[in-house]
Amino acid sequence: MEYRSQKIAYWYFVAALPLFVLQVVVGLWLAANYTFTIPQGIVDVFPFSTARAFHTNLLVLWMLLGFMGGTYYIIPEETKSEIYSTGLAYFQLIALLVTGVTALVGFLFGWTQGRPLLEIPMALDLVVVVGALVFLFNVGMTMLKARNWTAIQGTLLGGLVFLALLYLFGIPFYRNLVIDWYYWWWVIHLWVEGAWELVTAAIFAFILMKITGVEREVVEKWLYVEIGLFLFTGIAGTGHHYYWIGAPRYWLWIGGIFSALEPLPIVLMVFDTMHHVKKREAKIINPLTWTYAIGCAVLHFIGAGVWGFLHTLPQINYYTHGSQVTVSHGHLAFFGAYALLNLTVFYFAMPRLKGIAVYDDSRGKIGFWTMCIAMMIMGLTFGVAGVLQSYIERVLGMGYMTAQSHMRLWMGVTMGAGVFFLAGLLTTVTDLLTIRPAKAKA
């Protein structure tokens, strides 16, 4: 660790990890609702809709905390200077955590706007906006004072600014539901396939450069490609969500085709880096971090690219929109693109923050492979359940509960895979929080 202010990142990571665990626990409860008949008394206290709001909002909260912590770790090294204000960084962390806990408690009592992923009430939205502005001010002032610009900094800052601006579109409630959902998709899609992709690319480039020693020019050229794809495919790709709100038909083809191209630069960045590492015969000091980086790129491409392309083609999306096929794509894409990215950053930064140059990765390997295999199984079983659901409900025209009865077996398998995923995650979290130096070889 070169800069004292990088220690801020550790507390963001520590806050994010238990939220990730809680998200998975709630996800298992949701799977149980599909697999078993839950007593009505429990449903009255904790209905499915509330559990789903917990699951999705915990996803957003822990991932944002991971991105912010990663940013606070990266910026000092990129700018060659300390963070502008550590006090503001801690204030921001506390404000976001308090807001998140308040929102979750509020959901239990029906305090919600009802829009998936953007359920939190407007009063809490304003606190989130304040936290985002504090974050952007802190990061921006650090860069301005240092005056040591790099492509990684610029891409990261651009993604963060865009992320914050987009959130504003989701705060108002529009009386016309078509308009309301139109702007809802602006926030959700352009977060996930726009702003978050830029943040991912910048963080990924930094990690690859540090763990492999590859030249900055190699990773930066793919950053420029990522920015171009964001401008030409990320924005246009929003159209694949417009099927059900009456937008012109051409948006279906534009959205369905172009949105699948966004993961390509990150995949190519990894393969290009692998080529340079092999050519130079460079030794990777902590191979588990490198494994996480490759896993992130591969599952990003499969979940967001391949699954996304197949699912959002108009002829398929007509039947599968809003089914468990959507859930399959969402789980694989979020885990591959963003969960594994955060865990890559955690495994890179947390040992260094503890003064450990080379860490023992024996437990981490178990956690990684358990989670990845379990998530692939979940993606497949969600997909099978979704195909059954789409055929029974939307081709045969049979009732919702009829479809649910045929899906139950596959949702049960999904729940079983989820238990293994939780075991892998607990192993990973334990390893990160109690990471140990590698034993010296005799």
C-alpha positions in Angstrom: 0.0 0.0 0.0 1.6 3.3 -1.2 -1.0 5.8 0.1 -2.5 6.0 3.6 -5.9 7.1 2.2 -6.3 3.8 0.4 -7.3 2.3 3.8 -10.8 3.9 3.2 -11.4 1.2 0.6 -11.1 -1.6 3.2 -14.2 -0.4 5.1 -16.2 -0.2 1.9 -15.2 -3.8 1.1 -16.0 -5.0 4.7 -19.4 -3.3 4.5 -20.2 -4.8 1.0 -19.4 -8.5 1.8 -22.1 -9.1 4.5 -24.7 -7.4 2.3 -23.7 -9.8 -0.5 -24.3 -12.7 1.9 -27.7 -11.3 3.0 -28.7 -10.9 -0.7 -28.0 -14.6 -1.4 -29.8 -15.7 1.8 -32.9 -13.7 0.7 -32.5 -15.2 -2.8 -32.7 -18.7 -1.3 -35.9 -17.6 0.4 -37.3 -16.5 -2.9 -36.4 -19.9 -4.4 -38.1 -21.6 -1.5 -41.3 -19.7 -2.4 -41.3 -21.3 -5.8 -40.4 -24.8 -4.5 -42.6 -25.2 -1.4 -45.9 -23.9 -0.2 -45.2 -21.2 2.3 -47.7 -20.9 5.2 -50.0 -17.9 4.8 -49.0 -16.5 8.2 -45.4 -16.1 7.0 -46.5 -14.7 3.7 -48.6 -12.1 5.4 -45.5 -10.9 7.4 -42.9 -11.2 4.7 -44.5 -11.4 1.2 -42.7 -12.4 -1.9 -42.7 -8.8 -3.3 -41.0 -7.6 -0.2 -38.4 -10.3 -0.3 -37.7 -9.5 -4.0 -37.2 -5.8 -3.1 -34.7 -6.9 -0.4 -32.9 -9.1 -2.9 -32.5 -6.6 -5.7 -31.8 -3.5 -3.5 -29.1 -5.4 -1.6 -27.6 -6.3 -5.0 -27.4 -2.6 -6.0 -26.1 -1.5 -2.6 -23.3 -4.0 -2.1 -22.1 -3.6 -5.7 -22.1 0.2 -5.5 -20.1 0.0 -2.3 -17.7 -2.3 -4.0 -17.3 0.1 -6.9 -16.8 3.0 -4.6 -14.2 1.2 -2.5 -12.4 0.1 -5.6 -12.3 3.6 -6.8 -10.9 4.9 -3.5 -8.2 2.3 -3.8 -7.3 2.9 -7.5 -7.5 6.7 -7.6 -4.5 7.4 -5.3 -2.2 5.1 -7.4 -3.5 6.6 -10.7 -3.2 10.2 -9.6 0.0 9.7 -7.4 -1.7 11.6 -4.6 -3.9 11.0 -1.5 -7.7 11.2 -1.5 -8.9 14.8 -1.2 -10.9 14.1 2.0 -11.0 10.9 4.0 -13.6 12.4 6.2 -16.0 12.9 3.3 -15.4 9.3 2.2 -16.3 7.9 5.7 -19.4 10.2 5.8 -20.5 8.9 2.4 -20.1 5.3 3.6 -22.1 5.8 6.7 -24.9 7.8 4.9 -25.3 5.1 2.3 -25.4 2.3 4.8 -27.9 4.1 7.0 -30.0 4.8 3.9 -29.9 1.2 2.8 -30.9 -0.2 6.2 -33.7 2.4 6.5 -35.0 1.4 3.1 -35.0 -2.3 3.9 -36.9 -1.7 7.2 -39.3 0.6 5.3 -40.0 -2.2 2.8 -41.4 -4.3 5.6 -44.0 -1.6 6.4 -44.9 -0.9 2.8 -42.7 2.3 2.4 -41.8 1.8 -1.2 -42.4 3.3 -4.7 -42.9 -0.1 -6.1 -40.6 0.1 -9.1 -38.2 -2.9 -9.2 -34.6 -1.9 -8.2 -35.8 1.7 -7.6 -38.2 1.0 -4.8 -36.8 3.3 -2.2 -39.0 6.4 -1.4 -38.1 9.9 -2.7 -36.9 11.1 0.7 -34.2 8.4 0.7 -33.5 9.0 -3.0 -32.4 12.5 -2.0 -29.9 11.1 0.6 -28.5 8.8 -2.1 -28.1 11.8 -4.4 -26.2 13.6 -1.6 -23.9 10.6 -1.1 -23.3 10.3 -4.9 -22.4 14.1 -5.1 -20.0 13.8 -2.1 -18.4 10.8 -3.8 -18.0 12.6 -7.2 -16.7 15.8 -5.5 -14.1 13.8 -3.5 -12.9 11.8 -6.5 -13.0 14.8 -8.8 -11.1 17.1 -6.4 -8.4 14.4 -6.0 -7.9 14.2 -9.8 -8.0 18.0 -10.3 -5.5 18.6 -7.5 -3.1 15.9 -8.8 -3.3 17.0 -12.4 -1.9 13.6 -13.5 -4.5 12.3 -16.0 -4.7 8.8 -17.4 -7.2 7.0 -19.6 -8.2 4.8 -16.6 -9.0 7.9 -14.5 -11.0 9.5 -17.3 -13.1 6.4 -18.1 -13.7 5.8 -14.4 -14.8 9.3 -13.7 -17.0 9.4 -16.8 -18.7 6.2 -15.8 -19.3 7.5 -12.2 -20.7 10.8 -13.4 -23.0 9.1 -15.9 -24.1 6.7 -13.2 -25.0 9.6 -10.8 -26.8 11.6 -13.5 -28.9 8.6 -14.7 -30.2 8.0 -11.1 -32.0 11.4 -11.3 -34.3 10.1 -14.0 -35.7 7.5 -11.7 -36.6 9.8 -8.8 -39.8 11.4 -10.2 -43.0 9.4 -10.6 -44.7 10.0 -13.9 -48.5 9.7 -14.0 -48.3 8.1 -17.5 -47.0 4.6 -16.8 -45.5 4.3 -20.3 -43.4 7.3 -19.6 -42.6 6.1 -16.1 -41.3 2.8 -17.4 -39.5 4.5 -20.3 -37.4 6.4 -17.8 -37.2 3.4 -15.5 -35.4 1.5 -18.3 -33.1 4.5 -18.9 -31.9 4.1 -15.3 -31.7 0.3 -15.1 -30.4 -0.5 -18.6 -28.0 2.5 -18.9 -26.7 1.8 -15.4 -26.0 -1.9 -16.1 -25.1 -1.7 -19.8 -23.7 1.9 -19.8 -22.3 3.5 -16.7 -21.4 0.3 -14.9 -19.7 -1.1 -18.1 -17.4 2.0 -18.1 -16.6 1.6 -14.4 -16.0 -2.1 -15.0 -13.6 -1.5 -17.9 -11.6 1.1 -16.0 -11.2 -1.0 -12.8 -10.5 -4.1 -14.9 -7.8 -2.3 -16.9 -6.1 -1.2 -13.7 -6.2 -4.7 -12.1 -4.9 -6.4 -15.2 -2.1 -3.9 -15.5 -1.1 -4.4 -11.9 -1.2 -8.2 -11.6 0.4 -9.0 -14.9 2.7 -6.0 -15.5 1.3 -5.6 -19.0 2.0 -2.2 -20.6 -0.6 0.5 -20.0 -1.0 1.1 -23.7 -2.3 -2.5 -24.1 -5.3 -2.1 -21.7 -5.9 1.6 -22.5 -6.6 0.8 -26.2 -9.5 -1.4 -25.2 -10.8 1.3 -22.9 -11.2 3.5 -25.9 -13.1 0.7 -27.7 -15.3 0.3 -24.6 -16.1 4.0 -24.6 -17.0 3.8 -28.3 -19.2 0.8 -27.8 -20.9 2.5 -24.9 -21.8 5.5 -27.1 -22.9 3.4 -30.1 -24.3 0.2 -28.5 -25.0 0.9 -24.9 -27.4 3.8 -25.5 -29.0 2.2 -28.6 -29.2 -1.2 -26.8 -31.8 0.3 -24.4 -34.3 -0.4 -27.2 -34.5 -4.1 -26.5 -36.6 -3.2 -23.4 -39.1 -1.1 -25.5 -41.2 -4.1 -26.8 -44.0 -3.7 -24.2 -44.3 0.1 -24.1 -45.3 0.8 -27.7 -42.1 2.2 -29.1 -41.5 2.0 -32.9 -40.6 -1.6 -34.0 -37.1 -0.7 -35.3 -36.0 -0.3 -31.6 -36.4 -4.0 -31.1 -33.7 -5.0 -33.7 -31.4 -2.1 -32.8 -31.6 -3.0 -29.1 -31.5 -6.7 -29.4 -28.4 -6.8 -31.6 -26.3 -3.9 -30.3 -26.6 -4.5 -26.6 -24.9 -7.8 -26.8 -21.6 -6.2 -28.1 -20.7 -4.4 -24.9 -18.8 -7.2 -23.1 -16.5 -7.7 -26.1 -13.8 -5.1 -25.2 -13.3 -6.6 -21.7 -13.0 -10.2 -23.1 -10.6 -9.0 -25.7 -8.6 -7.0 -23.1 -8.2 -10.2 -21.1 -7.1 -12.3 -24.1 -4.7 -9.6 -25.3 -3.2 -9.4 -21.8 -2.9 -13.2 -21.7 -1.0 -13.1 -25.0 1.4 -10.5 -23.6 1.9 -12.4 -20.4 2.6 -15.6 -22.3 4.9 -13.8 -24.7 7.0 -12.2 -21.9 6.7 -15.4 -19.7 5.6 -13.1 -16.9 4.9 -14.8 -13.5 1.5 -13.9 -11.9 2.3 -13.4 -8.1 -1.3 -14.1 -6.9 -2.8 -16.5 -9.4 -6.3 -16.5 -7.7 -6.7 -12.8 -8.5 -5.9 -13.6 -12.1 -8.3 -16.5 -12.1 -11.1 -14.2 -10.8 -10.3 -11.7 -13.6 -10.5 -14.4 -16.3 -13.7 -15.8 -14.7 -15.2 -12.3 -14.7 -14.5 -11.8 -18.4 -15.8 -15.2 -19.5 -19.0 -15.1 -17.4 -19.5 -11.5 -18.4 -19.4 -12.5 -22.0 -21.7 -15.6 -21.5 -24.2 -14.0 -19.2 -24.4 -10.5 -20.6 -23.3 -11.1 -24.2 -24.5 -14.6 -25.3 -27.5 -15.0 -23.0 -28.4 -11.4 -23.5 -28.3 -11.6 -27.3 -30.4 -14.8 -27.4 -32.9 -13.6 -24.9 -33.5 -10.1 -26.3 -34.0 -11.0 -30.0 -37.5 -9.8 -30.8 -38.8 -13.2 -31.9 -37.7 -14.8 -28.6 -38.3 -11.8 -26.3 -41.9 -11.9 -27.4 -42.4 -15.1 -25.5 -39.8 -14.9 -22.7 -40.1 -11.3 -21.6 -40.5 -11.2 -17.8 -40.2 -15.0 -17.5 -37.6 -17.1 -15.6 -35.5 -16.8 -18.8 -35.0 -13.2 -17.9 -34.0 -14.3 -14.4 -31.4 -16.7 -15.9 -29.9 -13.9 -18.0 -29.9 -11.5 -15.0 -28.2 -13.8 -12.6 -25.4 -14.9 -15.0 -24.9 -11.3 -16.2 -24.8 -9.6 -12.8 -22.6 -12.3 -11.3 -20.2 -12.5 -14.2 -20.0 -8.8 -15.0 -20.1 -7.1 -11.5 -20.0 -9.6 -8.6 -16.8 -11.3 -9.9 -15.4 -7.8 -10.7 -15.9 -6.7 -7.1 -14.4 -9.9 -5.8 -11.4 -9.5 -8.2 -10.8 -6.1 -6.7 -11.3 -7.4 -3.1 -8.7 -10.2 -3.7 -6.3 -7.7 -5.3 -6.6 -4.9 -2.7 -7.4 -6.4 0.7 -4.2 -8.4 1.0 -2.2 -5.3 0.1 -4.2 -3.2 2.6 -3.1 -5.8 5.3 0.5 -5.7 4.2 0.4 -9.2 2.6 2.3 -9.4 -0.7 1.5 -13.0 -1.5 -1.5 -14.6 0.1 -2.6 -18.2 0.7 -5.3 -18.9 -1.9 -6.3 -22.5 -0.9 -9.6 -21.5 0.6 -10.2 -18.8 -2.1 -10.0 -21.4 -4.9 -12.7 -23.5 -3.3 -14.9 -20.5 -2.9 -14.4 -19.4 -6.5 -15.1 -22.7 -8.2 -18.0 -23.5 -5.9 -19.7 -20.2 -6.7 -19.0 -20.3 -10.4 -20.2 -23.9 -10.9 -23.3 -23.2 -8.8 -24.1 -20.1 -10.7 -23.8 -21.8 -14.1 -26.2 -24.6 -12.8 -28.6 -21.9 -11.6 -28.4 -20.1 -14.9 -29.3 -23.3 -16.7 -32.1 -24.4 -14.4 -33.6 -20.9 -14.3 -33.5 -21.1 -18.1 -35.2 -24.5 -18.3 -37.9 -23.3 -15.9 -38.4 -20.1 -18.0 -38.7 -22.0 -21.3 -41.4 -24.2 -19.7 -43.1 -21.2 -18.3 -43.0 -19.4 -21.6 -44.4 -22.4 -23.5 -47.2 -23.2 -21.1 -48.3 -19.7 -20.5 -47.7 -17.9 -23.8 -47.9 -20.7 -26.4 -50.5 -23.0 -24.9 -52.3 -20.2 -23.1 -52.6 -22.1 -19.8 -52.8 -20.5 -16.4 -50.0 -19.1 -14.2 -50.4 -21.7 -11.5 -50.3 -24.6 -14.1 -47.0 -23.3 -15.3 -45.7 -23.0 -11.7 -46.5 -26.6 -11.0 -44.4 -27.7 -14.0 -41.5 -25.4 -13.0 -41.4 -26.5 -9.4 -38.8 -29.3 -9.9 -36.4 -27.0 -11.7 -36.8 -24.2 -9.1 -36.0 -26.8 -6.5 -32.8 -27.7 -8.3 -32.1 -24.0 -8.5 -32.5 -23.7 -4.7 -30.1 -26.6 -4.2 -27.5 -24.9 -6.4 -28.1 -21.7 -4.4 -27.2 -23.5 -1.2 -23.9 -24.5 -2.7 -23.4 -21.0 -4.0 -24.0 -19.7 -0.4 -21.4 -22.2 0.9 -18.9 -20.9 -1.7 -19.7 -17.3 -0.8 -19.3 -17.9 2.9 -15.9 -19.6 2.2 -14.9 -16.6 0.1 -16.0 -14.0 2.6 -14.2 -15.8 5.5 -11.1 -16.0 3.4 -11.1 -12.3 2.5 -11.7 -11.2 6.1 -9.0 -13.5 7.5 -6.6 -13.6 4.6 -3.3 -15.2 5.4 0.2 -14.9 3.9 1.2 -17.8 1.7 3.5 -20.3 3.4 7.1 -20.1 2.2 8.1 -23.1 0.1 10.8 -25.3 1.5 
